[in-house]
């Protein structure tokens, strides 16, 4: 063993197995593991020595010599401190896992983390999160959220890092944010320092983790180390803590429309002209919604339900599709309470619900008969038939005929739908060969079907068998509801071409199609025709019903571009990076605008909330093994309008603020249905698509290249995503977009333009945008002058 003096402090350097033979080394308070030059390590050593902590220092190479004995050198209450450790050798990984699984105490510093590896179901170490949505930049100060009156720490230059987060399943962890990172405008960017206290039943039982996501060395000042970090390392292990979330997130708070001003929840009907309309006065109902699939950590508590409905209202959403209906009716003894709370909140916040009556085994078992399905649907109808907050029932989420085919025809028979309608028994004219003939088969975009769904005569028997399976199943559910006097609208959330068949229009009040890019990658997103395939699916849906001479309301039940999609980092590196928040905002704002421009009846985005990847790996078991389905798990984790940050409400993403603008625009123009003249065109960057949409009093544009919105926008008006201007725009955004507003957003590839003219003509408003100075104060004065007119 060798002693080294560093700035007057004795550090123990661990070599080989000597640690196991030295009694003094078996009682260290802190074992510091660092794999690279750490400019602030001496400062950390001084701070720990000042409170009489015994410290040992090592790196992964030395630790590999005798990892078990080295980790055993820590006291039972000691901390393993990792500074900028980005990888572990394969031989060290299981040792580290055993330490974490045994409840070992950890402090992760430097904004880095070891490369993740997988065990049977969860990440061994799941913090800090390194996904791009958690990246922090332009950090100018940190504030103690546990002591709001404290001065905090200020920095002379912007710092970078990742939000200090750890995630665990419900009841497994108490999370305590300590320092909140903010920018020069005092806007919250994430957590700079936090603590996670794990429960005895957690994957890391009784462990304590202290997390610091700041990567910039300038952050690790003597003041930070002595005032915040080292006292945590010197304090006794705490088995319980009270969570105290930040109260300072006003810059990201979503403005609320006073609930007392909301109109009653009038009934919505499907009209003979093929549109959704309010039954009483026949004005249009344009669906702007999201799919609610539980909260950030798969919970469905009373507080979570209220949070989701309140945030949906703040965005201006009018519809929520509840994906997991079984949670509301089978979670005894709280099922009735759940529905009563949902009724109250929907009426309070003006939200209508689409309930997905999926073939969940708790409601509709896989081996059920059509009689049983009808009986259970009738029972639901008797409970819900008079509820004005229910917009419609979705009879099934993305139903596949081969799954429905297992249902029995009746209670008194074992014959299944498959046996009655043998779709696969037609030789060369089977349904599989029909899909191959269509090419590309059952893609959710069906890009080759510009004039409806063709069915050659030889394939008709197989297609009719599939029709009969879907129709028998749908009629059982719909018939059960109707038999109970429930007249709410009916739809089916298809993601295949079977929703184009004419029998659907006879039974369903509107289509609720699900559409996504065909495997987001360089060849789909960087190809204009492929990128345009998602929005133009609405054109093909309309063309299908027109070819059948049927008026049928068209909506999208699911769409969205996930920030977890694996995309190229460059022209030569075609994997390894993510869709950015701005790109997702650009693409998904396009969908809602295109729905408006094509005179359809709206869209619901998938989904309301992110589910962090470590939790998705544990909770979304329907995807399969994470070892073999990692890309799918990552994609599903980051679809949300809100980012998970261990607070009840999460953090709104850019698309959430855009939605506030868009829904304010809609409110200003309804009951008259606004029309847009919209153009899609090729663009630069990863998303090879841009748009411009012009209305009588509005212009929306999005893209990276020169825009077609008019000369006024070339003068670079307010940039909502620019570090020096975002606070101004988002503060205005919290109150909704108002008169004469001109806002631009720009980040990486994507720009978003929105101009909303209410009181003045377009020429005057363009002139105001053109004359706006880049100086912060003049811009601020102009914006707040407009805000005061609201």
N, C-alpha and C positions, 0 to 999 in steps of 0.2 A: 504494500500500500504506500502511496506517495502523497505527501501533503504539499499543497501549493498555496501560496499566499497571493490573493488577487485583491488589490486595493485594500489591503489590510485585513481581509477576511479569509479564514481558513476554509478551503473546500476540499472535500474528499474525492479523489479520482479513483474510480473503480476499474481494476484490471483483472481479467480472468476470474478465477475462482477464489481469489484471496478474500473476497467479501465473506465467504462462508466460514473462514477460519479466524475472523477478526471480530471479537465481541463488540468492540466500539462501533463497528459499521452496521451492526444489527439493530441499531436504535436511532437511525436518522429520521428526522421529521419530514424532510423533503428530498426526493430523488429527482434531479433535473435531467431530462433527456433532450439533447439538442443535436441535430445533425448538420448544422451549418453555422457559420460565423454569426453570432448574435450580438450586435453592438450594444445592447442594453443589459447583457447578462451580468456585468460587473455592478451595475446599478441595482439590479435585482438582488445580487449577493449581499450588497451593503444593507439593503432594506430588510432582508431576512436575518442578517446578523444582529441588527439593531433590536430585534425582539427575541434573540437567543434561540433561533431555529437552527438545528443541526442539518447540514445540507451535504448531499453527495451529488456528483456530476458525472454523467456518462453520455455515450451516444449509442446508436443502434449496433454499430460494429462491435464495441466493447460489450454491450449487453448480450450479444449473441454468444459470447464465450461461455457465459454461465447465467442465462436469463433467470432461471428459477431462483437461484440464491440471491441474485442482485435485487430482484423485486422483494424477496423475503427480508431484505435489509430494512425495509420500511417498518416503522412502528405501525401498530394496528390503526392508528388515527392519522398516519402520515399520508402525504400527497405525492403521487407521481405527476410531475410537471413536464408537459411536452411543449417545447418552444420551436415553432416552425418545422415540425416533423411532418413530412409529406408522404413518406412511404415506410413500410416495414418489410424486411426480408421475409420470405415465406416461412422460414424456420421460426421466426420470432412472432408471427401472427397468432398462432394458437396459444402461446404463452401470454401474450397481451390479452387475448380473449378470455383466458381463464382468470386473469387478474380482474378484468372488468366484470365478468360474470360472478365473481366472488364478492362483488360489492366494493372493490378497491376505489379509493378516492383519487380523483383526477382534476388537474387544472390544465386546460388547453389554451395556449397563448400563441399569438402571432398570426391569427387568421388562417392558419394552415391546418390540415388534418391528414392523418394517414389515409392512403388509398383504401376505399372500402372493400371488404370482402364479405362473403355471404356464409351463413350457416344454414340450418334447416329452414328458418322462416324469417329471421329479422337480421338487420345489420348489427354487427358486433358493436360498432361505434357509430352513432348517428348524429354527431355534432362536431363542429358547426356545419350547417348545410352549405355546400359549395355551389349550388345551382345558381345560374346567372340572376334569377329573380331575387336572390338574397344579397347580391353584391351591393356594397355601399361605396360611394365616392363623394368627393366634395365635403367630407366631414370637417367642420370647423370648430365644433365644440361638443362636449358631452355634459349631460345633466344628470344629477343623482335623482332618480325617480322615487327612491325611498325617503329622501329628505328634500322635498320640493323647494324649500327655501335656501338650499345650499347654492353656492356660487357656481359650482361645476368647474370644468377645465376648458380653457380656450387655447386655440392653436393658431400660429401665425401663417401656416400654409395648409391647404386642403389635404386631408388624409384619406386613405382607402382601407377597405376591409370587407368582411362579410358579417351579416347579422349573427350575433351569438345565440344560437338556438339549439335546443335539443327537443326531441319529440318522443312521447311514449303514449301507450294506449290509455283509455279512460281509467282513472284511479291509480295509475302507476307512478305518477310523478307530480311533484309540486314545483312549479317553475317560478323563479323570482327574478324579474328584470332589475338590474341595479343601475346601469348607466345607459342613457339613451343618446345615440349619436344624432346630431343635428347639423344642418348646413348653415351658411351665413345668414339665411333668412329665418332661422330658428324652426325649420321644418324637420320633423322626425324622419330619419333615414333607416332606423333599425336599432338593434341593441348592441352596444359596445361591450358591455359586461353583464353577465347574468349567472345565476346559480340554478342547478337542477338537483332536487332532493328526491330520490327514488324510494318507493314504498317497499315493504318487505316482500310483496308478491311480484315485484317488477323483474324484468330480465336482468337488471343490475341491482340486486336487493340491498336496500339501505345505503346505497352509494350516494356520495355527494360529488357533483361535478361543478367546477367553476370555469366558465367559458369566456374568453376574450377574443372577439373576432377581428380586432384591429390589426392590420398587416403592416402599416407604416411604422418604422422604428421610432419616429418622432413622438409617437403616442406614449411610449413607455418611459415617461418622465419620472424623476424621483417623487413628485407629488402624487402621481397616479399609483405608483407601486407602494408607497408608504401609507397613503390614505385609503386605498381601496383594495388592492390585490393582496398584499402580504397579511393584513389583518384577517383575511379569510383563511389563509393557509395556517395562521397561528391560532385560530379559534377552534374550540372543540367541535367534534362532529355533531351536527344537528339532525335529529331524527324527524323533525316536523318544522314546517314553516308556513306562514300565511302568505298567499300570493297577493301581490300588490301590483297591478298593472299600471302602466303609465297613464297619467291624467293629462298629459301635455300634447295629445295628438290632434289638437284643433286644426292644424294646417292640413291634415288629411281627413278630417271629419266630413261626412257627407251631409249637406244641408237638408233640412226636413221641410216639407210642405206641411203646414199645420193640419193635423188630422181633422179638426173640427170643420174644415172647409171642404172635406171630401163629399162627393155626391153619394147617395145611396147606391148599393150594388144592384143596379137594374139588370134584368135578365137579358142575355144575349142569345140570339137565334141565328140559324142558317137561313138565308134568304133564297128565294127562287132564282135570283140573278147570280147566284154563285158567290156570295159574300157573307161574312159575319156582320150582323147588325144588331143594335139594341132593339129588343122586341117592341118597345113602346113607341119609339119615334123613328125607327128605321135608319138612324145614323150609323155610320160605319164603326166597327170595332177592329182596330189594328193591334195585333198581339205583339207586345214587346215584353219578353219574358226570359226566364232561365229555368233550368232544371235543378231542383233541390234534392240532392242525394246526401242527406245527413250533413252534419257540421264538419269542422276541420279534422276532428279525430274520431269520426264515425258516431258521435254522440247524438242523442235526440232528447236532451233535457228540456225542461220548460224554458230556461234561460236561452238555450240555443235556438229554440223555435221562435221566441220573441225577437232575438237578434236578427235572424234571417228575414223575417217579415218586415222588420223595421228598416233594414238595409235595402231590401227590395223596393220598398216605398221611397226611400231616399234617392234611389237611382231613377225613379219614375216608372218602374216596371208595373205592368198591370196584370201579369199572369205568372204563376209558378206551376210548373209541372212537377208533381211530387212523384218521384221515381219509385219510392219504396213504400207503397201503400200498406203493405203488411205490417210495417212498424207501427202504424197508427191504430190498427184494429186488433192486433194479436198480442200486444205487450201488456198482458194482465199484470196487476189490476188497474193500470193507468190508461187503458185504451179509451175509455169514455172521456177521461180528463184531457187526453191529447186532442180529441176531436172538438171538445168544447173550447179549449184554448185556441185551436186553429180557427174555429168559427169567429171567436171574439177578435182575434188579431186580423183576420182577413177583412172583417167589416171595419175595423179601426183604420187599417192602412190601405184599404181600397184594392186589395189583391184578390183576383179570382184564381181558382185552383183547377188544374187538370189532374185527376187521380188516375194513376196507372194501375189497372186491375190485372197485374201480371199473373202468370201461372206459377205463383209462388206456392211451394208445397204446403205452406201453412194455411193457404186459402183455397187453392185449387190443386189438389194432389195430381201427380203425373198420371196416375192410373184411374183418375176419376171418370165417371160417365158424363155424358152431356146433360143428363137429368140432374146430376149432382152439381155441375157447374151452374145450371140455370137456377137451382134452388139456393145456392150460396149467393149468386148475384141478386136474386130476389130479396134475400135477407138484408144485403147491403142497401138495396134500393129502399126498403121500408125505413131504414134508419136515416138515409141521406136525401130522400126525395124532395124535401121542402127547403133544402139549404141553398140560399141565394148566392153564396160565395163559391159554389162549385160551378165552374164553367162547362166542364165536360168530363166524360170518362174515356180514358185510353184503354181499350180492351186488352192490350198486351204490348209490351215493349219489344220491338223487333222480333215478332214471332216468325218462326221457321216452320214450314208445313211438316217437315219430317219429325219435328218434336210434337206438334199438335196431333199428328197421326196416331199417337199412342192412346189418346182418349177413347173410351168405349162409347158405343152408340147410345146405349141406354143402361139403366140399372139391371135389367133382367137379361143381359147378354154379355158375353165375353168378346164379341166382335168389335174390333177397333176400327177407327176411321181409315187406317191404312188398308185393312182387309176389305173394307167396303169400297175404297177408292184407290186401287193399286197403281199409283202414278208411275211406278218403276217396272210395270209389267207390259210395256207396249213395244218391245223389241227395239228397233232402230229409231222409233219415234218416241223414246222415253223423254222424261222431263230433263234429264241430264244432257241428252243430245240436243234438245231444244235450246237450252242455255248456251251450249257450245255453238249452235247455229247463229244465235243472236250476236255473240261476240261484241261486247265483253260480258255477256251473261248478266248476273245479278248485281253488278256494280251499283252503288247508291246514286251515282250520277247518270247512269245509262246514256252516255254521250252520243251513241249512234241512233237514238230513238227520237228523231226530230218531228215525227208526224204520228205519234202514238205507238202502241205496242202491236207489232204484226204477229199473227199466229197462222202459219200455213196450215192447210187442211189436214195434212198427215200428223201434225203435232197436236191438233185440237183435242183428241181424247185425253192425252196426258195432262194438258193444261187444264182441261175441265175437271179432271180428278183433283188437281191441286186447288182449283177454285172451290170445289165441293168441300174439301177438308177445311179450308179457311172459313167458308160460309157457314158450315155446320157449327164450328166452334164459336164464331162471332154471333151467330143467331142465338145460340144457347145463352151467352152472356147478356146480349142486348135484350133478348126476350125475357130473361129473368128480371132485369131491371124494369122493363116496361110493365111486366105483370104486377109489379109492386106500385105502379103509378108514378114511377120515376121517369120524368121527361127531360132530364138533362141531355145535352148533346152527346153524341158518340163519335169516337174516332179510333184509329189504330196507328200506332207509331211504327210504320214500316221503314225498313232501310233497304228494301229490295224492290224489284219491278212488279211484284205481285199486287202492290197497291194501285197499279194502273188498270187493273182489270175492271170492267164496267159494273160488276155486281157491287163493288165498294160504294159507288155513288148512290145506289139504291138504299143501302143500310146506314152509311156513315154521313154525318153532317158536314164534315170537312176532312180533308187529307192533312196529315201531320207528319210529313216525310222527314227522315233523318238522312243527312248528307254530310260527307267528310271528304277531304282530299284522298286520293287513292295512294295511300302509303307515302306520306310526305317525305320527299327526298329531292336531291338535286334535279332529277329528271321530271318531277311533277311540278315543283314550285318554281323552277327556273324556266319553265316552258309556258308561254302565255296561254295557249289553248287548254293546257292541263290546269293551270291555276284558275282560269275562268270557268272550268267545269263545274265547280261547286255553285257559284251564284247562278249560272245559266241553267242549272237544274230546274229552277223555277219556270223558265221558258218552256222546258220540255214537259213539265207537269201540266202547264196550261195548254200546250199543244195537244197533249193526250186527250184531255177532256173535250177540247174543241173538235178533235177528230171523231170523237164519239157523239158529238152534238149534245153534250151534257154540261150544264152549269154546276160546277162543283168548287167549293171554296178550297183554296190552296194555302197551306201554311207549312212552316218548317218546325218540326218538333224537337230536333237536335241539330246543331252545327257548331263549329268552333275549330280554331287552330291552337293547339296546345303549345305552350312554351317548353314542354318536355320533348317535343319532336326532335329527333336526331337529324341534323342537317349539315351541309358542308361548311367547313371553316374557310375554305378557299377553293379556287378552281382545281387545285391538285389534291387537296385533302377533302374528300367527299363525305366525311363523317366526323363525329366528335364534338359538334357544337349544337347550340339550341336556337330555336326560334326566339327572337327577343320579344319583350313586352310590346314594343312599338310595332313590330311586324304583325303580331297577333291582333293588335288594335286596328291596324290598317285593314287587315283581311276581314275581320269580323264586323267592323263598322260598314264595310262594303256590303255585307249580306243584308243587314237591316235596310240600308238605303236601296239596294236592288229589289228587295221585297216591296218597298214603297213605290219604286219606279215602275215595276211590272204590274202594279195594281192588284197584288195578292194581299193576304190578310195577316201577314206578320210572321214572326219567328221567335223561337225559344232557344237560347244558347245553352250548350252543355259546358260547364255547369256553374252553380253559384259559388262554390268554395273549392279551393285547392285541398287536396289531402297529401300531406308531406310524404315523400318517397319512403322513408323508413316505416311510416304507418301503413301506407298502401301495401308495402311488402308483407305486412302482418295481417291486414284487415281485408284486402281485396283478393281473397283466395280464389274467386271465380276466374281470375286470369291464369292461374296455374303457378308453377314453380318460378320464383324470381331468378333462379340460376339460368333458366332457359327462356324467360320472358322479360328480361330486364328492360328492353326498349319499350315494351307495352306498359309496364309499370310506370316507367318514367313519363310516358305520354299521358297516362291517366291521372298522374299526380298534379299536373299543372294546367288544367283547363279552366280553373276558377276565375271569377271576376274579383275574388278577394284572396289575398296571399295569407297563408297561415303564419302567425307570429306569436302564438301562445297567448293571445288575448281573445276575448270573447268575439269581437267583431272582425278581427283580422285587419289587414291593410288593403284598401281599395287599389286596384291596378288602374293603369291609364284608361282602359276600356270602360271602367266604371265611371270615370269623370266624363268621358265622351258620351256615355249613355245619358248622363244628366243633361247635357246640351241637347242631345237628340230628342229626348222625351219632352223637354221644355218646348222645343220646336213643334212637336206634335200637338202638345196641349194648346199652343197658341193658334193652331189652325183647324183643329177639330171643333165642331162636328163636320166641317167641310173637309173631305178627304184631300190632303195635299198631293199634288202630282209633281214628279221630277222627271226631267229629261236627262237620262244618265248614259254615260259612255264609258266603256272599259277599254283600256289600251295597254300595250306593252310598256314595260318600264325597266329601269336599271335594278341591280341588286339581286338578292336571293329571291324575293317575291317579284316575279316578272309580271306584275299587274299593277295598274293604277286606275283611278276613276275620277270622273268629274260629274257632278249631278247638279243641274240648275232647275230651280223652281221660280215661281212668280216673284217671290220675295226672299229667296235663299240660294246659296251656293255652297255645296260641299265638295271638297277635293281631297284626294289622298294619293301619295306616291313619292318618288324620290327625284324624278327628273323635272324638267320644266312643266309647269301646270298650265291648264287651259281655262283657268278661272277668271282671267282678266289681268290687266297690267297692275292693278292695285296690289295684288298679292306678291308681286315680284319685289316689293320693297321690304320684305321680311318683317311682317307684323309680329305681334307677341308670340313668343316661342314657348309653349307650355312645358316643354321638356328640357329647355335650356336651364342649366344650373342657376343662372342669375335672374331668370324670369319666371321660373315655374311657380314660385310662391305666389306671385301676383295673379297668375292665371288660375291656379287652383283655389285661391281664396275667392275669386269671383265665381269659379265653378261650383263652390259649395252653396252658392245662393241660386244656382241655375243660370243659364245663359239669358241675357237680357237684350234690350234694344241696342242696335248699332254695334254689336260685339264682333270683333274680328280677331280670331285666335289661330295661331299656327302651332303645330307640335313637330318636333324633329328629334329623332334619336337613331343613330346608326343608319339603317336603310330607309326608314319610314318617316313620312311627314303626314300630318293631318291638318286639313284646313276646315274651318267652319265659319261661315258668315251668316248671321241671322239678322235680318232687317225687318223691323216691325213698324217703327214710327217714321222712318225716312226712306227715300227712294234709294235705289241701288247706286246711282252715280254718287250721291253725297256720301254714302257709307264707304264706297270704294276709296273716295278721296280721303276720308278720315284714316282709313287703313294705310294709304300711301304716305300720308303726312306724319304718321306716328314716328317719333324719334326713338333711336335705340338707347337713349339715356334712360336709366331706370326710373328716375324721379318723374320725368315728364310722362312716361308711359303709365306710371302708377297714378298720377293725377288724372290722366285721361280715362283710365279704366274705372276709377272710383267715381268719377263724374257720371259715367254711364250707369254704374251700379246704383247711385243715389236716385236715378230716375225710375228704377224698377217699381 
